[in-house]
């Protein structure tokens, strides 16, 4: 992946995430693979953080981000943006549900 963090710099408490497309394919207990094209998942998505903003201001103080570039995360909501041929999600830090260890 090209260094997208130099092309797109999220502002404030926003995070740029490259969705993990492979995680959308599901497999049933009997081994049947349900492809991504069957239906749109309304739940959380997983991906990798590729750029982060500086944080948000609260009472005049900067609250730094709790996620960093390279973190694998679960997230929901967000705006889909296209940079070149690649698609990313731009989400507020509050929409990041968890960091996957």
N, C-alpha and C positions, 0 to 999 in steps of 0.2 A: 504494500500500500504506500502510495506517495505520502509525503509529510503534509497532510491536510491542515495541521495546526498552524502552519505558516500562511495558508491561504484563507482560512476562516477562523476568526477569533471571536468566540462567544462573548457577549457582554454580560456584566453583572453575575447573576447566579444561574446562568444557562450552561448547558453541557451539550456537546456535539457527539452523537453516538452512531457508530456503524452497526446496524442490526445484524445479528447472527442468523442468516437465512436458513442454514442447515437445521437449526433448532425447531423450525416450524413443522418439519415433516414428522408425522406421528406413525407409530407402529402398534397394532393391536396385540393382545396377548397371544393370538393364534398366528402371528407373523404377517398379517396383512398390512401393507404400507399404505397410509392415507396421504396422498400428495398435497403439497401446499395449495394447489389450485382448487381443491374441493370447497373450502369455505374460508372466509377471513376470520382469523382469531380475534376475539374481542377482549381477551385477557392481556396479561403482561407480555412484554417482549424481552428478549435478551440481546445483549450486544456489548461492544467494546467502546470505551470512552476514547475519543480521538482528539478532543480539545475541550478546555474548560475556561470559564470566565474567572475573574478575580474573586468574586463573592458578592454578597449583598450587604447593603448598609442598613444598620439598625441603630437608631438613636445616635447617628453620626459616627458610629464605629463600624469598621469593615469586618464582617463575619466571613472568614475564609471558607473555601469549598472543602467538603469532606471527601470528594472523589478526585481522582487524578488520572492523567492520561495512562492508558493501558489497563485500567480496571475493567473487569467483566461485571456487568450490572444487569439487573432486572429493572425495567422501566415501563411506564404507561404514558399515554398521551404524548403530545409533541407534534411539532410541525415537520413534515417531510421536506427536505431540501435536496436539490441535485447540484453537485459540483462536478463539472465535467461529465463523465459517464457514471459516476458513483452516486448512490442515494444515501442520505444520512437523516437522522432525527435530531432536531434541535429542541431540547426539553429544559424545563426549569429543574434545578437540583431537587426540589420537593417532589417531583414526579419520578425520581429514582427510588425504587422500592428497596433495593438491597444490593450489596456488593457481593459477588460470588467468589469465594476463596478457593 
